Amino acid sequence: MTRLSRLHTVWADALGASNIGHGLWEELGSISYSMERLNEFDPELVIMHEGNIPQTALFRSYQQYIVPALTKTPLVEFGAYIRSFKTKYICFEKVFAGGQLSIFKQSTIKENHGREPLFYNWRSKIIAKNGFDPGFIPNKHQIIVTNKSNSQWTNPASNRHRAIANLKEVVNFIRKSYPTIDTEVVEWQNIPFNKQIEKLLNTTILITPCGGISMIIPMLPHGAHAIVMDYYATQEQYGFKRGQSASMEGAFLNHFPHVRKHYYQVYGSQDYEFDFPGAKDTRNDASVIVNTTRLQLLIDTALEDMQP
């Protein structure tokens, strides 16, 4: 029999295999939350992936930038790890079983209340492990606009998925209206995760579509503002009624009080554009047409709030 004294846990990825928001804040995040809730810490924690570790860019990012915030030990595959001991029985002295939190489902989001320290500490661990100061505050303004130019959920008949439909108009307007503030358009999927953190920590206003891409918002510095696109609800789901402007991740993002959130309202068909012919799902298959006058009100509010 082999006796293992190190802390172990099994990770069975679900939505995290394709969505960094779920992987970061639910699946890997739950390991951090469990360690804090049970006061069990081990710098050499062994995370055993239930199946074969996917050879994808997303999983490589997890292993390079996220897992080290939990442990010095590289991610292992459960089956191969167990077989490597070549004994009939394996005895784990300490093992986490279960504990994964669901933080986005409408039926469970009320349970996020009181978890703010868990979420914030996990954010800080990731930032610190990648070589940055979690408490860093920039000394000048920087506006970043997300260009959601790539998504694995993009319909073959489209070149976008849940993006800002009039991105070029929006960026030109911001640069003309705020000539003294550096404005950058970013395609986050083209930047390594540690560089994303660095860029976000120097951002004071982030303008972004909703969806998985908005899950980087907690990495913004203290006092920063995020302007997040809503979507138009055409059916009653996720707690919203038909005809309402609906927030996709607000119920989670609101538990990061160090960032001020502004949800850009989508009131009707004048505020969105379907991403491909025949689309009907305004939540998943439509991009937001941003009214620059309304956007300016949000930017001005953010700048006024950040005045010393």
Long-range contacts (C-beta under 8 A, 24 or more apart in sequence): 1-87, 1-88, 1-89, 1-90, 1-91, 2-85, 2-87, 2-89, 2-90, 2-91, 3-91, 3-93, 4-46, 4-90, 4-91, 4-92, 4-93, 5-93, 5-94, 6-42, 6-44, 6-45, 6-46, 6-73, 6-94, 7-40, 7-41, 7-42, 7-44, 7-45, 7-46, 7-94, 7-95, 7-96, 8-45, 8-46, 8-47, 8-48, 8-92, 8-94, 8-95, 8-96, 9-34, 9-45, 9-46, 9-47, 9-48, 9-95, 9-96, 9-97, 10-48, 10-49, 10-50, 10-78, 10-95, 10-96, 10-97, 11-47, 11-48, 11-49, 11-50, 11-75, 12-49, 12-50, 12-51, 13-49, 13-50, 13-54, 16-62, 17-54, 17-56, 17-58, 17-59, 18-58, 18-152, 19-212, 20-58, 20-61, 20-212, 20-215, 21-104, 21-211, 21-212, 21-214, 21-215, 21-249, 22-104, 22-212, 23-58, 23-62, 23-66, 24-66, 24-126, 24-215, 25-103, 25-119, 25-122, 25-215, 25-218, 25-252, 26-100, 26-101, 26-102, 26-103, 26-104, 27-100, 28-62, 28-66, 28-67, 28-70, 29-101, 29-119, 29-122, 30-99, 30-100, 30-101, 31-70, 31-96, 31-99, 32-69, 32-70, 32-118, 32-121, 32-122, 32-125, 33-99, 33-101, 33-115, 33-118, 33-122, 34-96, 34-99, 35-70, 36-117, 36-118, 36-121, 37-99, 37-118, 38-96, 40-94, 40-96, 42-71, 42-94, 43-71, 43-72, 44-71, 44-72, 44-73, 45-70, 45-71, 45-73, 46-71, 46-73, 46-76, 46-81, 47-71, 47-73, 47-75, 47-76, 48-76, 48-77, 48-78, 48-81, 49-75, 49-76, 49-77, 49-78, 50-78, 51-77, 51-78, 51-79, 52-77, 53-77, 61-192, 61-193, 64-193, 65-126, 65-129, 65-130, 65-192, 65-193, 65-194, 66-126, 66-193, 68-129, 69-122, 69-125, 69-126, 69-128, 69-129, 69-130, 70-125, 103-252, 104-249, 104-251, 104-252, 106-238, 106-239, 106-251, 109-251, 109-252, 112-251, 112-252, 112-255, 113-255, 115-255, 116-255, 116-256, 116-257, 119-218, 119-255, 119-256, 120-218, 120-256, 120-258, 123-218, 123-219, 123-256, 126-197, 126-219, 127-197, 127-201, 127-219, 130-193, 130-194, 130-197, 131-194, 132-197, 132-198, 132-201, 133-201, 135-222, 136-201, 136-221, 137-221, 137-222, 137-223, 138-201, 138-202, 138-203, 138-204, 138-221, 140-182, 140-204, 141-181, 141-182, 141-204, 141-205, 141-303, 141-306, 142-181, 142-182, 142-183, 142-184, 142-202, 142-203, 142-204, 142-205, 143-174, 143-178, 143-181, 143-182, 143-183, 143-184, 143-203, 143-204, 143-205, 143-206, 143-207, 143-299, 144-183, 144-184, 144-185, 144-186, 144-199, 144-200, 144-203, 144-205, 144-206, 144-207, 145-170, 145-171, 145-174, 145-183, 145-184, 145-185, 145-186, 145-207, 145-208, 146-185, 146-186, 146-188, 146-206, 146-207, 146-208, 146-209, 146-213, 147-185, 147-186, 147-187, 148-187, 148-208, 148-209, 148-211, 148-213, 149-187, 149-189, 150-187, 150-189, 151-211, 151-212, 153-284, 154-275, 155-275, 155-276, 155-279, 155-285, 157-276, 157-277, 158-275, 158-276, 160-275, 160-287, 161-211, 161-275, 161-284, 161-285, 161-287, 162-209, 162-210, 162-211, 162-231, 162-275, 162-284, 162-285, 162-286, 162-287, 163-209, 163-275, 163-287, 163-288, 164-207, 164-209, 164-229, 164-287, 164-288, 164-290, 165-272, 165-273, 165-287, 165-288, 165-289, 165-290, 166-289, 166-290, 169-290, 169-292, 170-207, 170-290, 170-292, 170-295, 173-292, 173-295, 173-296, 174-207, 174-295, 174-299, 177-296, 177-299, 178-299, 188-213, 188-216, 204-302, 204-306, 205-299, 205-302, 205-303, 207-295, 209-287, 209-288, 210-247, 210-248, 210-249, 211-248, 211-249, 214-248, 214-249, 214-253, 215-249, 217-253, 217-256, 217-259, 217-261, 218-253, 218-256, 218-259, 220-258, 220-259, 221-258, 222-258, 222-259, 223-258, 223-260, 223-306, 224-258, 224-259, 224-260, 225-259, 225-260, 225-261, 225-262, 225-302, 225-305, 225-306, 226-253, 226-259, 226-260, 226-261, 226-262, 227-262, 227-264, 227-295, 227-298, 227-299, 227-302, 228-253, 228-261, 228-262, 228-263, 228-264, 229-263, 229-264, 229-266, 229-288, 229-290, 230-263, 230-264, 230-265, 230-266, 230-288, 231-266, 231-272, 231-282, 231-283, 231-286, 231-288, 232-266, 232-267, 232-268, 232-269, 232-271, 232-272, 232-282, 232-286, 233-282, 233-283, 234-280, 234-281, 234-282, 234-283, 237-283, 243-268, 246-283, 248-283, 260-302, 260-305, 262-298, 262-301, 262-302, 264-288, 264-290, 264-294, 264-295, 264-298, 265-294
